[in-house]
Amino acid sequence: MINMGVAEEIFLHNIEAEQFFLGIMLIEPDLLKDSKIKPHHLSAGKHYNLLWAMQDLDQKGIQIDVISILERVGNKVEKIGGATYLNELKMSIPTTANYGYYEKVILEYWQKREAIRVANKIKEAAMGEEPTEVIQTGINELMKLEDTSGDEDDGTIQDDLVSLYLELETPKGDVTGIPTGYTELDKMTSGLQKQDLIIIAARPSVGKTAFCLNIAEAVAQQEQFAVGIFSLEMNRKQLLKRMISSNGRVDSQSIRTGRITGKDWSKLTYAVGDMGNMNLRIYDKPGIRVNEIWSKVRKMKREFEGKDILIIIDYLQLISGNDKHRGNRTQEISEISRMLKHMARELDVCVIALSQLSRAVEQRQDKPPNDE
């Protein structure tokens, strides 16, 4: 029969999840500030020691990398697995986008271990104490364990009422959100609101991208805002050419061909300088997944701390969905939309997603369009 302590060590640690989590922290150490994982959540030994060293460096304001970690542990490098092990952890990570999943797995395994510890404690105590008292103590400990699941929302409304009152006490004018640069639209919507997912749907080649680039430019020019564009159809340079053309009032055909006159050169130079000062990021990876978008937006939140952020995705149908929905496009798009809404809420950003509608509507007698 396997001893419970040994069984716990064998079955109730997900070493692979811990390795991926630590590798992600080595690649993107800023994530430590948001992480719920503490050293005691990991397996004893090198993983515990490594996270402890990383968090100690972070608290002291020291940049976290392999060199600083080795310097921190000194001649006890074997306690964290050695320099080779650290480099192996880094090299094994294809993307940092899944860190939330690994964090969740680690916490679940820790809760399992704690549940077994509490159960063993109840078993031992039941041998000599009053059963009612033992049961009550066990219930209290398990309830405390449940409280560590990471959901700290107790549902109280008092703080929100005070915050709402203070907001209403200081009127913000007609535009309470992010202004789009379109006056009439801002009047109707009061601006783009944080935590909203806005779908802009139309048939191909009717100006969806141009419309959103105009909004992006208007927003990114203002110091208190930042814009992230995820372009899955056009590359970064193509988008920049369009934005420079719009910003500098330079003919787009001239920019495409490179036939720019002396007068247009001054406009173009001004536009390039103006855009270089914008709080703007453009990501052009084709077939990107929502969790990768999430990771990029999280980085923007840290980079532009204190600013309201607008995210534009061009376009929805080009995002890679979950393989389990392959063949069922409707379910795939529905899940992607839900995840984008969740991202908007969780990261407190406004998300605009463009959506392509089917051209087949032009062939039908009744005209309501459908998603492609």
DRENDO-1510 file (C-alpha; in Angstrom, 1 decimal, always signed):
<recs>
REC; n; res; u; v; w
REC; 1; MET; +0.0; +0.0; +0.0 .
REC; 2; ILE; +1.3; +3.4; -1.0 .
REC; 3; ASN; +1.9; +5.8; +1.9 .
REC; 4; MET; -0.4; +8.9; +1.7 .
REC; 5; GLY; +2.5; +11.3; +1.8 .
REC; 6; VAL; +4.2; +9.5; -1.2 .
REC; 7; ALA; +0.9; +9.2; -3.0 .
REC; 8; GLU; +0.3; +12.9; -2.6 .
REC; 9; GLU; +3.8; +13.6; -4.1 .
REC; 10; ILE; +3.2; +11.3; -7.0 .
REC; 11; PHE; -0.4; +12.0; -7.9 .
REC; 12; LEU; -1.2; +15.5; -6.7 .
REC; 13; HIS; +1.4; +17.7; -8.4 .
REC; 14; ASN; +1.2; +18.5; -12.1 .
REC; 15; ILE; +4.9; +18.9; -12.7 .
REC; 16; GLU; +4.4; +19.8; -16.4 .
REC; 17; ALA; +2.1; +22.6; -15.5 .
REC; 18; GLU; +4.6; +23.9; -13.0 .
REC; 19; GLN; +7.4; +23.8; -15.6 .
REC; 20; PHE; +5.3; +25.7; -18.2 .
REC; 21; PHE; +4.3; +28.3; -15.6 .
REC; 22; LEU; +7.8; +28.9; -14.4 .
REC; 23; GLY; +9.1; +29.0; -18.0 .
REC; 24; ILE; +6.5; +31.7; -18.8 .
REC; 25; MET; +7.5; +33.7; -15.8 .
REC; 26; LEU; +11.2; +33.6; -17.0 .
REC; 27; ILE; +10.1; +34.9; -20.4 .
REC; 28; GLU; +7.6; +37.4; -19.2 .
REC; 29; PRO; +8.4; +38.2; -15.5 .
REC; 30; ASP; +6.0; +41.1; -15.3 .
REC; 31; LEU; +3.2; +38.5; -15.1 .
REC; 32; LEU; +4.4; +37.7; -11.6 .
REC; 33; LYS; +2.7; +40.9; -10.4 .
REC; 34; ASP; -0.7; +39.5; -11.5 .
REC; 35; SER; -0.2; +35.9; -10.5 .
REC; 36; LYS; -2.0; +34.2; -7.7 .
REC; 37; ILE; +0.7; +31.4; -7.4 .
REC; 38; LYS; +2.9; +31.4; -4.3 .
REC; 39; PRO; +5.9; +29.1; -3.7 .
REC; 40; HIS; +3.8; +26.8; -1.4 .
REC; 41; HIS; +1.4; +26.1; -4.3 .
REC; 42; LEU; +4.3; +24.3; -6.1 .
REC; 43; SER; +6.1; +21.0; -5.5 .
REC; 44; ALA; +8.8; +21.1; -2.8 .
REC; 45; GLY; +12.3; +21.5; -4.1 .
REC; 46; LYS; +13.6; +23.3; -7.1 .
REC; 47; HIS; +10.2; +24.7; -8.3 .
REC; 48; TYR; +9.4; +26.1; -4.8 .
REC; 49; ASN; +12.9; +27.6; -4.5 .
REC; 50; LEU; +12.9; +29.0; -8.0 .
REC; 51; LEU; +9.5; +30.9; -7.6 .
REC; 52; TRP; +10.6; +32.1; -4.2 .
REC; 53; ALA; +13.8; +33.6; -5.7 .
REC; 54; MET; +11.9; +35.2; -8.6 .
REC; 55; GLN; +9.3; +36.8; -6.3 .
REC; 56; ASP; +12.1; +38.0; -3.9 .
REC; 57; LEU; +13.8; +39.7; -6.9 .
REC; 58; ASP; +10.5; +41.2; -8.0 .
REC; 59; GLN; +9.8; +42.6; -4.6 .
REC; 60; LYS; +13.2; +44.2; -4.5 .
REC; 61; GLY; +12.7; +45.8; -8.0 .
REC; 62; ILE; +15.4; +43.8; -9.6 .
REC; 63; GLN; +14.9; +42.7; -13.2 .
REC; 64; ILE; +14.3; +38.9; -13.4 .
REC; 65; ASP; +16.4; +36.9; -15.8 .
REC; 66; VAL; +18.6; +33.8; -15.6 .
REC; 67; ILE; +21.6; +35.8; -14.5 .
REC; 68; SER; +19.9; +37.7; -11.7 .
REC; 69; ILE; +18.3; +34.5; -10.4 .
REC; 70; LEU; +21.7; +32.7; -10.3 .
REC; 71; GLU; +23.2; +35.7; -8.6 .
REC; 72; ARG; +20.4; +35.6; -6.0 .
REC; 73; VAL; +20.8; +31.9; -5.1 .
REC; 74; GLY; +24.6; +32.1; -5.1 .
REC; 75; ASN; +26.4; +28.8; -4.4 .
REC; 76; LYS; +23.0; +27.0; -3.9 .
REC; 77; VAL; +22.3; +26.9; -7.6 .
REC; 78; GLU; +21.4; +23.2; -7.4 .
REC; 79; LYS; +18.5; +24.1; -5.2 .
REC; 80; ILE; +16.7; +25.6; -8.3 .
REC; 81; GLY; +17.9; +22.9; -10.8 .
REC; 82; GLY; +20.9; +24.6; -12.2 .
REC; 83; ALA; +21.4; +27.1; -15.0 .
REC; 84; THR; +20.8; +24.4; -17.6 .
REC; 85; TYR; +17.4; +23.7; -16.1 .
REC; 86; LEU; +16.4; +27.4; -16.2 .
REC; 87; ASN; +17.3; +27.7; -19.9 .
REC; 88; GLU; +15.4; +24.5; -20.6 .
REC; 89; LEU; +12.3; +25.9; -19.0 .
REC; 90; LYS; +12.6; +29.1; -21.1 .
REC; 91; MET; +13.2; +27.2; -24.4 .
REC; 92; SER; +10.2; +24.9; -23.9 .
REC; 93; ILE; +7.6; +27.7; -24.0 .
REC; 94; PRO; +6.1; +28.4; -27.5 .
REC; 95; THR; +3.8; +31.2; -26.2 .
REC; 96; THR; +3.1; +32.9; -22.9 .
REC; 97; ALA; -0.6; +33.2; -23.7 .
REC; 98; ASN; -1.7; +30.1; -21.7 .
REC; 99; TYR; -0.3; +31.2; -18.4 .
REC; 100; GLY; -3.8; +31.6; -16.9 .
REC; 101; TYR; -4.5; +28.0; -17.7 .
REC; 102; TYR; -1.4; +26.7; -16.0 .
REC; 103; GLU; -2.0; +28.9; -13.0 .
REC; 104; LYS; -5.5; +27.4; -12.7 .
REC; 105; VAL; -4.2; +23.8; -12.9 .
REC; 106; ILE; -1.5; +24.5; -10.2 .
REC; 107; LEU; -4.1; +25.9; -7.9 .
REC; 108; GLU; -6.5; +23.0; -8.4 .
REC; 109; TYR; -3.7; +20.5; -7.6 .
REC; 110; TRP; -2.8; +22.5; -4.5 .
REC; 111; GLN; -6.5; +22.4; -3.4 .
REC; 112; LYS; -6.5; +18.6; -3.8 .
REC; 113; ARG; -3.5; +18.3; -1.6 .
REC; 114; GLU; -5.0; +20.6; +1.0 .
REC; 115; ALA; -8.3; +18.6; +0.9 .
REC; 116; ILE; -6.4; +15.4; +1.6 .
REC; 117; ARG; -4.5; +17.0; +4.4 .
REC; 118; VAL; -7.8; +18.2; +6.0 .
REC; 119; ALA; -9.4; +14.8; +5.5 .
REC; 120; ASN; -6.4; +13.1; +7.2 .
REC; 121; LYS; -6.6; +15.6; +10.1 .
REC; 122; ILE; -10.3; +14.9; +10.5 .
REC; 123; LYS; -9.6; +11.1; +10.5 .
REC; 124; GLU; -7.0; +11.4; +13.2 .
REC; 125; ALA; -9.0; +13.7; +15.3 .
REC; 126; ALA; -12.1; +11.5; +15.1 .
REC; 127; MET; -10.4; +8.8; +17.0 .
REC; 128; GLY; -10.5; +10.7; +20.3 .
REC; 129; GLU; -12.7; +13.8; +20.1 .
REC; 130; GLU; -16.4; +14.5; +19.9 .
REC; 131; PRO; -17.5; +13.7; +16.3 .
REC; 132; THR; -19.7; +16.9; +16.0 .
REC; 133; GLU; -16.8; +19.1; +16.9 .
REC; 134; VAL; -14.5; +17.3; +14.5 .
REC; 135; ILE; -17.0; +17.6; +11.6 .
REC; 136; GLN; -17.5; +21.3; +12.3 .
REC; 137; THR; -13.8; +21.9; +12.3 .
REC; 138; GLY; -13.3; +20.0; +9.1 .
REC; 139; ILE; -16.1; +21.9; +7.4 .
REC; 140; ASN; -14.6; +25.3; +8.4 .
REC; 141; GLU; -11.2; +24.3; +7.1 .
REC; 142; LEU; -12.7; +23.1; +3.8 .
REC; 143; MET; -14.6; +26.3; +3.5 .
REC; 144; LYS; -11.4; +28.3; +4.0 .
REC; 145; LEU; -9.9; +26.2; +1.2 .
REC; 146; GLU; -12.7; +27.0; -1.1 .
REC; 147; ASP; -12.2; +30.7; -0.4 .
REC; 148; THR; -8.7; +30.4; -1.9 .
REC; 149; SER; -10.1; +29.6; -5.4 .
REC; 150; GLY; -9.2; +33.1; -6.6 .
REC; 151; ASP; -12.7; +34.5; -6.7 .
REC; 152; GLU; -12.7; +37.3; -4.2 .
REC; 153; ASP; -16.0; +38.9; -5.3 .
REC; 154; ASP; -18.3; +38.9; -2.2 .
REC; 155; GLY; -21.1; +40.6; -4.1 .
REC; 156; THR; -21.3; +43.7; -1.8 .
REC; 157; ILE; -22.6; +46.9; -3.5 .
REC; 158; GLN; -21.6; +49.6; -1.0 .
REC; 159; ASP; -18.2; +50.5; -2.6 .
REC; 160; ASP; -19.8; +50.6; -6.1 .
REC; 161; LEU; -22.6; +52.9; -4.8 .
REC; 162; VAL; -20.0; +55.3; -3.4 .
REC; 163; SER; -18.0; +55.2; -6.6 .
REC; 164; LEU; -21.1; +55.8; -8.7 .
REC; 165; TYR; -22.1; +58.7; -6.5 .
REC; 166; LEU; -18.7; +60.3; -6.9 .
REC; 167; GLU; -18.8; +59.8; -10.7 .
REC; 168; LEU; -22.3; +61.5; -10.9 .
REC; 169; GLU; -21.1; +64.3; -8.7 .
REC; 170; THR; -18.5; +65.3; -11.4 .
REC; 171; PRO; -20.3; +65.5; -14.8 .
REC; 172; LYS; -18.2; +64.3; -17.7 .
REC; 173; GLY; -20.2; +65.9; -20.5 .
REC; 174; ASP; -21.8; +64.2; -23.4 .
REC; 175; VAL; -18.9; +61.8; -24.0 .
REC; 176; THR; -18.2; +59.6; -21.0 .
REC; 177; GLY; -16.2; +56.9; -22.8 .
REC; 178; ILE; -13.5; +56.9; -25.5 .
REC; 179; PRO; -14.3; +59.5; -28.2 .
REC; 180; THR; -14.3; +58.1; -31.8 .
REC; 181; GLY; -13.7; +61.3; -33.7 .
REC; 182; TYR; -17.2; +61.0; -35.2 .
REC; 183; THR; -19.2; +63.7; -33.4 .
REC; 184; GLU; -22.7; +62.3; -34.2 .
REC; 185; LEU; -21.7; +58.8; -33.3 .
REC; 186; ASP; -20.3; +60.0; -30.0 .
REC; 187; LYS; -23.6; +61.8; -29.2 .
REC; 188; MET; -25.5; +58.6; -29.7 .
REC; 189; THR; -23.2; +56.3; -27.8 .
REC; 190; SER; -21.5; +58.8; -25.3 .
REC; 191; GLY; -18.3; +57.3; -26.7 .
REC; 192; LEU; -16.9; +53.8; -26.6 .
REC; 193; GLN; -17.3; +52.3; -23.2 .
REC; 194; LYS; -14.8; +50.1; -21.4 .
REC; 195; GLN; -15.7; +46.4; -21.0 .
REC; 196; ASP; -17.9; +46.6; -24.1 .
REC; 197; LEU; -17.6; +44.2; -27.1 .
REC; 198; ILE; -18.8; +46.0; -30.2 .
REC; 199; ILE; -19.3; +44.1; -33.5 .
REC; 200; ILE; -19.2; +46.1; -36.7 .
REC; 201; ALA; -20.6; +43.8; -39.4 .
REC; 202; ALA; -20.9; +44.5; -43.1 .
REC; 203; ARG; -20.2; +42.9; -46.5 .
REC; 204; PRO; -16.7; +42.9; -47.9 .
REC; 205; SER; -15.3; +46.1; -49.4 .
REC; 206; VAL; -17.7; +48.6; -47.9 .
REC; 207; GLY; -15.2; +50.4; -45.7 .
REC; 208; LYS; -15.2; +48.6; -42.3 .
REC; 209; THR; -11.4; +48.7; -42.0 .
REC; 210; ALA; -11.1; +52.3; -43.1 .
REC; 211; PHE; -13.8; +53.3; -40.6 .
REC; 212; CYS; -12.0; +51.6; -37.7 .
REC; 213; LEU; -8.6; +53.0; -38.7 .
REC; 214; ASN; -10.1; +56.5; -38.6 .
REC; 215; ILE; -11.4; +55.8; -35.1 .
REC; 216; ALA; -8.0; +54.3; -34.1 .
REC; 217; GLU; -6.1; +57.4; -35.3 .
REC; 218; ALA; -8.5; +59.8; -33.5 .
REC; 219; VAL; -8.2; +57.8; -30.2 .
REC; 220; ALA; -4.4; +57.2; -30.4 .
REC; 221; GLN; -3.7; +60.9; -30.8 .
REC; 222; GLN; -5.0; +61.6; -27.4 .
REC; 223; GLU; -2.6; +61.1; -24.5 .
REC; 224; GLN; -5.1; +59.5; -22.1 .
REC; 225; PHE; -5.9; +56.7; -24.5 .
REC; 226; ALA; -4.0; +53.8; -26.2 .
REC; 227; VAL; -5.1; +51.6; -29.2 .
REC; 228; GLY; -4.2; +48.1; -30.1 .
REC; 229; ILE; -5.0; +46.8; -33.6 .
REC; 230; PHE; -5.0; +43.1; -34.4 .
REC; 231; SER; -4.9; +42.9; -38.2 .
REC; 232; LEU; -5.4; +39.3; -39.4 .
REC; 233; GLU; -6.0; +40.2; -43.0 .
REC; 234; MET; -3.4; +42.9; -43.8 .
REC; 235; ASN; +0.1; +43.2; -42.6 .
REC; 236; ARG; +1.4; +46.1; -40.4 .
REC; 237; LYS; +3.0; +48.0; -43.3 .
REC; 238; GLN; -0.2; +47.9; -45.4 .
REC; 239; LEU; -2.2; +49.4; -42.5 .
REC; 240; LEU; +0.5; +52.0; -41.8 .
REC; 241; LYS; +0.4; +53.1; -45.5 .
REC; 242; ARG; -3.4; +53.6; -45.2 .
REC; 243; MET; -3.1; +55.5; -41.9 .
REC; 244; ILE; -0.3; +57.7; -43.2 .
REC; 245; SER; -2.3; +58.5; -46.3 .
REC; 246; SER; -5.3; +59.5; -44.2 .
REC; 247; ASN; -3.3; +61.4; -41.6 .
REC; 248; GLY; -1.2; +63.3; -44.1 .
REC; 249; ARG; -3.9; +63.8; -46.7 .
REC; 250; VAL; -1.5; +62.1; -49.2 .
REC; 251; ASP; -3.0; +60.2; -52.2 .
REC; 252; SER; -2.9; +56.5; -51.3 .
REC; 253; GLN; -1.9; +55.5; -54.9 .
REC; 254; SER; +1.1; +57.8; -54.6 .
REC; 255; ILE; +2.2; +56.0; -51.4 .
REC; 256; ARG; +1.6; +52.5; -53.0 .
REC; 257; THR; +3.7; +53.4; -56.0 .
REC; 258; GLY; +6.3; +55.6; -54.3 .
REC; 259; ARG; +5.7; +58.4; -56.7 .
REC; 260; ILE; +5.5; +61.2; -54.2 .
REC; 261; THR; +5.9; +64.9; -55.1 .
REC; 262; GLY; +7.8; +67.4; -53.2 .
REC; 263; LYS; +4.6; +68.9; -51.7 .
REC; 264; ASP; +3.4; +65.5; -50.6 .
REC; 265; TRP; +6.8; +64.7; -49.0 .
REC; 266; SER; +6.3; +67.4; -46.4 .
REC; 267; LYS; +2.8; +66.0; -45.6 .
REC; 268; LEU; +4.1; +62.5; -45.4 .
REC; 269; THR; +7.0; +63.5; -43.2 .
REC; 270; TYR; +4.6; +65.2; -40.8 .
REC; 271; ALA; +2.2; +62.2; -40.8 .
REC; 272; VAL; +5.0; +59.8; -40.0 .
REC; 273; GLY; +6.2; +62.0; -37.1 .
REC; 274; ASP; +2.7; +62.4; -35.8 .
REC; 275; MET; +2.0; +58.7; -35.9 .
REC; 276; GLY; +5.3; +57.9; -34.3 .
REC; 277; ASN; +4.1; +59.7; -31.2 .
REC; 278; MET; +0.8; +57.9; -31.0 .
REC; 279; ASN; -0.1; +55.4; -28.3 .
REC; 280; LEU; -0.6; +52.8; -31.0 .
REC; 281; ARG; +0.3; +49.1; -31.3 .
REC; 282; ILE; -0.4; +46.9; -34.4 .
REC; 283; TYR; -0.2; +43.1; -34.3 .
REC; 284; ASP; -0.4; +41.4; -37.7 .
REC; 285; LYS; +0.0; +37.6; -36.9 .
REC; 286; PRO; -2.4; +35.7; -39.2 .
REC; 287; GLY; -4.6; +33.1; -37.6 .
REC; 288; ILE; -4.0; +34.4; -34.1 .
REC; 289; ARG; -6.0; +32.8; -31.2 .
REC; 290; VAL; -8.0; +34.6; -28.6 .
REC; 291; ASN; -5.6; +33.6; -25.8 .
REC; 292; GLU; -2.7; +35.2; -27.7 .
REC; 293; ILE; -4.8; +38.4; -28.2 .
REC; 294; TRP; -5.4; +38.3; -24.4 .
REC; 295; SER; -1.7; +38.0; -23.7 .
REC; 296; LYS; -0.9; +41.0; -26.0 .
REC; 297; VAL; -3.6; +43.1; -24.4 .
REC; 298; ARG; -2.4; +42.3; -21.0 .
REC; 299; LYS; +1.1; +43.6; -22.0 .
REC; 300; MET; -0.5; +46.8; -23.3 .
REC; 301; LYS; -2.3; +47.3; -19.9 .
REC; 302; ARG; +1.1; +47.2; -18.2 .
REC; 303; GLU; +2.8; +49.4; -20.8 .
REC; 304; PHE; +0.0; +52.0; -20.9 .
REC; 305; GLU; -0.9; +51.8; -17.2 .
REC; 306; GLY; -3.6; +54.4; -16.3 .
REC; 307; LYS; -4.8; +54.9; -19.9 .
REC; 308; ASP; -8.1; +53.7; -21.3 .
REC; 309; ILE; -7.4; +51.1; -24.0 .
REC; 310; LEU; -9.3; +50.5; -27.3 .
REC; 311; ILE; -8.7; +47.1; -29.0 .
REC; 312; ILE; -9.7; +46.7; -32.7 .
REC; 313; ILE; -9.8; +43.2; -34.3 .
REC; 314; ASP; -9.9; +42.9; -38.2 .
REC; 315; TYR; -11.6; +40.6; -38.5 .
REC; 316; LEU; -13.6; +38.1; -36.3 .
REC; 317; GLN; -13.8; +35.2; -38.8 .
REC; 318; LEU; -10.0; +35.0; -39.2 .
REC; 319; ILE; -9.3; +34.3; -35.5 .
REC; 320; SER; -8.4; +30.6; -35.0 .
REC; 321; GLY; -11.0; +28.9; -32.8 .
REC; 322; ASN; -11.0; +25.7; -30.7 .
REC; 323; ASP; -10.3; +22.5; -32.7 .
REC; 324; LYS; -13.3; +20.9; -31.0 .
REC; 325; HIS; -15.6; +23.1; -33.0 .
REC; 326; ARG; -13.9; +22.4; -36.4 .
REC; 327; GLY; -16.6; +21.9; -39.0 .
REC; 328; ASN; -19.2; +23.9; -37.0 .
REC; 329; ARG; -18.4; +27.5; -37.9 .
REC; 330; THR; -21.3; +29.0; -36.0 .
REC; 331; GLN; -20.2; +27.4; -32.7 .
REC; 332; GLU; -16.6; +28.4; -33.3 .
REC; 333; ILE; -17.5; +32.1; -33.9 .
REC; 334; SER; -19.9; +32.1; -30.9 .
REC; 335; GLU; -17.1; +30.8; -28.6 .
REC; 336; ILE; -14.6; +33.4; -30.0 .
REC; 337; SER; -17.2; +36.2; -29.4 .
REC; 338; ARG; -17.8; +35.0; -25.8 .
REC; 339; MET; -14.0; +34.9; -25.1 .
REC; 340; LEU; -13.6; +38.4; -26.5 .
REC; 341; LYS; -16.4; +39.7; -24.3 .
REC; 342; HIS; -14.8; +38.0; -21.3 .
REC; 343; MET; -11.5; +39.6; -22.2 .
REC; 344; ALA; -13.1; +43.1; -22.4 .
REC; 345; ARG; -14.6; +42.6; -19.0 .
REC; 346; GLU; -11.6; +41.0; -17.3 .
REC; 347; LEU; -9.0; +43.5; -18.7 .
REC; 348; ASP; -11.3; +46.5; -18.6 .
REC; 349; VAL; -10.9; +47.5; -22.2 .
REC; 350; CYS; -13.2; +48.3; -25.1 .
REC; 351; VAL; -13.1; +45.8; -28.0 .
REC; 352; ILE; -14.3; +46.5; -31.5 .
REC; 353; ALA; -14.4; +43.3; -33.7 .
REC; 354; LEU; -15.1; +43.6; -37.4 .
REC; 355; SER; -17.2; +40.9; -38.9 .
REC; 356; GLN; -17.5; +39.8; -42.5 .
REC; 357; LEU; -21.0; +39.2; -43.8 .
REC; 358; SER; -21.9; +37.0; -46.7 .
REC; 359; ARG; -22.1; +38.3; -50.3 .
REC; 360; ALA; -24.8; +35.8; -50.9 .
REC; 361; VAL; -27.4; +38.3; -49.6 .
REC; 362; GLU; -27.2; +40.0; -53.0 .
REC; 363; GLN; -28.5; +36.9; -54.7 .
REC; 364; ARG; -31.5; +36.5; -52.4 .
REC; 365; GLN; -34.9; +38.1; -52.7 .
REC; 366; ASP; -35.0; +38.9; -49.0 .
REC; 367; LYS; -31.9; +40.8; -47.9 .
REC; 368; PRO; -31.0; +40.1; -44.3 .
REC; 369; PRO; -27.3; +39.3; -44.3 .
REC; 370; ASN; -25.6; +36.3; -42.6 .
REC; 371; ASP; -22.1; +35.8; -41.2 .
REC; 372; GLU; -19.7; +34.2; -43.6 .
</recs>
